[in-house]
Amino acid sequence: MKAPKDLQALTTTAVKYTPEGVRWIALLSLLTAVFLGSLDQSVANTALPAIGAAMQRTPAESVWVVHAYQLAVVAVLLPLAALGDRWGARKVFLLGMLLFNLAALGSACATSLEWLAFFRAIQGVGAAGVMSVNLALIQRIFPPEKLGRGAGMNALIVGLGFSLGPTVASVLLAFLPWPWLFGLQAPLGLMGLLFARRYLPRTEAAKTDAPYDRVLALLSAVCFASLVFTLSAIAQQQGVVVVVGSLVLMLGSGFCLLRRQRGHAAPVLPVDLMRRPLFSLSVFTSFSSFTTQGLAFVALPFFFQQQLGRPPLETGVLMSVWALVVAVMAPVAGTLSDRYPPAILGGVGLSILSLGMAGLGIMGVMGAEVSFGLMALCMALCGMGFGLFQSPNLRAIMTSAPAHRTSGASGMVALARLIGQASGAALVALCFNLFGPLGAGRAIMLGAVTAGLGAALSLARLRAR
């Protein structure tokens, strides 16, 4: 597949002035921050019981350690991506890493749950700075014919960080108090920051005289933060007034956002990019896949232990099968995406994911008669399908955006992932409310449907221009 002319112009400088060895050092420094961001999310989730017990707070209060981080990430993700197009992706990335590391030290030193939630929110802002532009930087490190390889490495690191988090947290908590979970992130983050400052390619800011619209940034923050809050309120069975109020706030701020940014050359919410069929289909495909992942990762522990009666150790092994196969498939899929259309690779991958999820759902009907090997096979199919989809889809999104809008495209990738995962978690809660003890199995079957929808959207890209 021939790269667009604007993409070729964008990457020519990186290929000419960045030797192969330096290119991989630059990628390593970038992926260090990506790994810490994804690891941090799952570590904090696992540590919530220990944090709540140490601070003598209820589980419902402890959840704000996670919610503060999630709300901050989603709120500032698109404004920072838009800022990356104006300032340059490198500058936003470095500022994000610096903020993430400082907030990690603050979290480690927090003496109350309120202070911990505050520093976690600041850390979420830093993580958003990294996530909003990391793919834009990868596109500047690798030439077009090797972009899939870089996207594959990014997908691999995100998957490893997310899957290793529970293990890392469990091991550290066995020997050290919970503040070390955050304090130990700072040395790794500092190392990544120093290498990134030295080796990441310099990026040019967009040439524009228009001032950065802070009102647009605020409206975007309110819109997407209230969206995540609405999903969380539904999942926690909050009252009708809370749910409806947050929903009205989301719709009202979203309407004002779209109206104010009308006519902007580089809007905060990139509706200009969403008008490109290939870009929008790829984003919705990503949303469908991460909704499936959110459904699976929240429902599967309940499904294996409560519905199928499997012990926690077997559940942990089965969950690791998905993550390990994704880790193996991600670089393979990245290489394949440099040779074959992402629409086909994504369609095949999400079809395999749908098949694996459907197989698990059928096992819920069969009950305890299902063998461990058959469950592991279905989990491997899920990991294979998700791993085959991710890298080609990232490549499709980034190459379908013009050169001066790569940070906005990178922000949409991260936003689709976060909103998809939050939607999946909310759908699991809805299934438990509707079907009681069988809710986990129903959520798994719903995941097969969302993966199938994603496969159809992916294949529809064959006709997109």
C-alpha positions, -999 to 999 in steps of 0.1 A, spaced: 0 0 0 15 33 -10 17 59 17 0 93 12 22 121 0 18 142 32 28 112 53 59 106 31 69 142 35 64 140 72 86 109 77 113 118 52 132 138 78 131 111 104 144 85 79 172 108 67 185 122 100 177 93 124 200 63 121 185 28 128 202 25 162 190 59 174 156 52 161 152 22 184 166 42 214 140 69 207 112 42 205 124 26 238 123 60 256 88 66 243 75 31 251 89 34 287 64 61 294 36 42 276 44 11 296 44 30 329 10 45 320 -7 12 313 10 -5 342 0 22 366 -37 18 358 -39 -19 366 -15 -16 396 -38 9 412 -69 -13 406 -52 -42 423 -40 -21 452 -74 -6 461 -82 -30 489 -48 -25 505 -50 13 502 -85 14 517 -75 -8 546 -44 12 553 -63 45 553 -94 30 571 -117 40 542 -146 21 527 -143 4 493 -167 29 477 -145 58 490 -113 40 478 -126 37 443 -120 74 439 -83 67 436 -91 51 403 -119 74 393 -99 105 398 -72 92 374 -97 81 348 -116 113 348 -85 134 345 -72 113 316 -104 115 296 -110 152 304 -77 165 291 -68 139 264 -82 157 234 -72 193 245 -36 180 250 -37 163 216 -48 196 200 -20 213 219 4 188 204 -5 199 169 2 235 179 33 231 201 47 199 187 41 164 199 76 161 215 70 191 239 36 178 251 51 143 256 80 155 277 57 177 298 34 148 303 62 125 315 75 152 339 41 157 354 35 119 356 67 114 375 62 143 400 27 131 407 38 96 413 61 109 440 32 129 454 10 98 454 37 79 473 38 106 500 1 112 503 -12 110 539 -49 108 532 -72 94 506 -82 129 495 -45 139 488 -39 105 471 -69 111 448 -56 146 440 -22 134 430 -37 106 410 -57 132 391 -25 151 384 -8 118 373 -38 112 350 -31 146 333 5 135 328 -5 102 314 -29 119 290 0 140 278 19 108 269 -11 90 254 -23 119 234 8 121 212 27 88 215 15 75 181 22 108 165 58 105 177 60 69 165 49 81 131 78 105 131 103 79 141 95 52 115 92 56 78 59 47 62 70 12 51 79 3 88 52 22 106 33 -10 113 63 -24 132 63 7 154 26 5 160 30 -32 168 56 -25 195 33 2 210 4 -23 211 27 -49 227 39 -26 255 4 -14 263 -8 -50 266 22 -61 287 18 -31 311 -20 -37 315 -15 -75 320 15 -74 343 0 -48 366 -19 -73 389 12 -95 393 35 -66 400 11 -51 426 6 -85 443 43 -92 446 52 -57 458 24 -57 483 36 -90 498 68 -73 509 63 -35 509 35 -10 518 13 4 491 32 38 487 60 19 470 37 10 441 38 47 431 72 56 444 90 30 423 75 44 391 95 76 394 131 62 388 119 44 356 100 74 345 130 97 351 152 74 330 126 74 302 123 112 304 161 117 301 163 94 271 132 109 255 146 144 259 179 133 242 166 110 214 130 118 205 128 136 171 119 173 172 85 180 159 73 212 142 43 231 155 15 239 132 18 274 116 -12 294 128 -18 328 143 -51 318 160 -48 316 198 -54 284 216 -91 283 226 -92 276 263 -130 276 263 -130 248 238 -106 228 260 -128 234 290 -159 222 271 -141 191 259 -130 183 295 -165 187 309 -181 167 281 -158 136 283 -154 137 321 -192 137 325 -194 109 300 -171 87 321 -189 98 353 -222 88 337 -209 53 329 -195 50 364 -228 61 379 -247 35 360 -222 8 370 -224 18 407 -262 20 405 -264 56 414 -298 74 417 -317 86 387 -310 122 395 -273 117 394 -273 97 362 -297 120 344 -279 151 357 -245 139 344 -260 129 311 -276 163 306 -243 179 315 -225 157 289 -250 164 261 -251 202 269 -213 206 270 -210 184 239 -234 206 220 -216 238 230 -183 222 221 -194 214 186 -210 248 181 -180 268 193 -153 248 174 -172 251 141 -149 266 115 -117 258 134 -89 245 112 -77 221 140 -107 215 164 -102 200 198 -128 173 190 -115 163 156 -147 163 136 -127 172 105 -109 139 108 -141 120 116 -155 132 82 -129 110 66 -146 76 61 -114 55 66 -105 74 98 -140 73 114 -145 36 106 -112 28 121 -120 48 153 -154 31 157 -137 -3 150 -113 5 178 -142 15 201 -160 -18 194 -128 -38 201 -121 -21 234 -157 -23 245 -152 -61 240 -120 -60 260 -137 -40 288 -166 -65 289 -142 -95 290 -117 -82 316 -144 -72 341 -167 -102 335 -142 -131 331 -130 -133 367 -166 -135 379 -174 -159 350 -146 -184 358 -149 -183 396 -186 -179 403 -203 -193 372 -179 -221 363 -166 -227 399 -129 -225 390 -104 -216 418 -86 -182 417 -53 -197 406 -69 -212 375 -86 -179 368 -53 -161 370 -37 -186 346 -66 -183 321 -65 -145 322 -27 -146 315 -33 -167 284 -51 -138 267 -24 -113 276 5 -136 265 -10 -144 231 -16 -106 225 20 -100 234 31 -126 208 7 -115 181 12 -77 184 46 -74 167 36 -101 141 5 -81 132 25 -49 130 48 -65 104 18 -79 85 1 -45 85 30 -32 64 21 -57 37 -16 -63 38 -47 -40 41 -56 -32 78 -92 -36 69 -87 -74 62 -64 -80 91 -87 -62 115 -118 -80 102 -102 -114 105 -88 -105 140 -121 -93 154 -139 -123 139 -115 -146 157 -121 -126 189 -158 -129 185 -155 -166 180 -134 -170 212 -159 -149 232 -189 -169 218 -171 -202 227 -166 -189 263 -203 -179 265 -214 -213 253 -193 -228 281 -213 -208 306 -244 -229 296 -224 -262 298 -212 -253 334 -186 -273 353 -183 -300 326 -159 -277 305 -123 -287 306 -95 -263 315 -78 -269 281 -109 -259 262 -112 -227 282 -76 -219 276 -80 -225 239 -109 -200 238 -88 -175 257 -60 -180 233 -83 -173 204 -94 -141 220 -58 -130 225 -49 -140 189 -78 -120 175 -73 -89 196 -35 -90 189 -41 -94 152 -65 -64 151 -47 -38 172 -15 -29 152 -31 -27 118 -59 -6 131 -35 19 147 -16 21 114 -49 27 95 -59 55 118 -25 73 117 -20 70 80 -55 83 72 -49 116 90 -30 145 73 5 153 85 -4 184 105 -31 165 124 -12 135 137 -15 145 174 -53 149 170 -54 114 155 -33 100 183 -56 115 208 -86 99 192 -69 65 194 -65 69 232 -100 83 236 -116 54 218 -97 29 240 -106 46 272 -143 52 264 -146 17 250 -131 1 282 -154 23 304 -184 13 283 -176 -24 286 -174 -21 324 -207 -3 325 -223 -30 303 -211 -57 327 -228 -40 356 -260 -37 335 -259 -75 328 -255 -83 365 -285 -61 373 -306 -77 346 -296 -114 349 -282 -117 384 -257 -146 389 -258 -154 351 -248 -118 343 -211 -126 337 -220 -152 310 -244 -128 293 -217 -101 293 -193 -125 276 -219 -132 249 -225 -95 245 -187 -92 240 -190 -116 211 -216 -93 195 -195 -61 199 -165 -79 185 -186 -91 155 -198 -55 150 -162 -43 150 -152 -70 124 -180 -57 101 -169 -21 106 -133 -31 98 -142 -49 66 -164 -19 56 -131 0 52 -123 -18 20 -148 5 3 -137 36 22 -117 63 5 
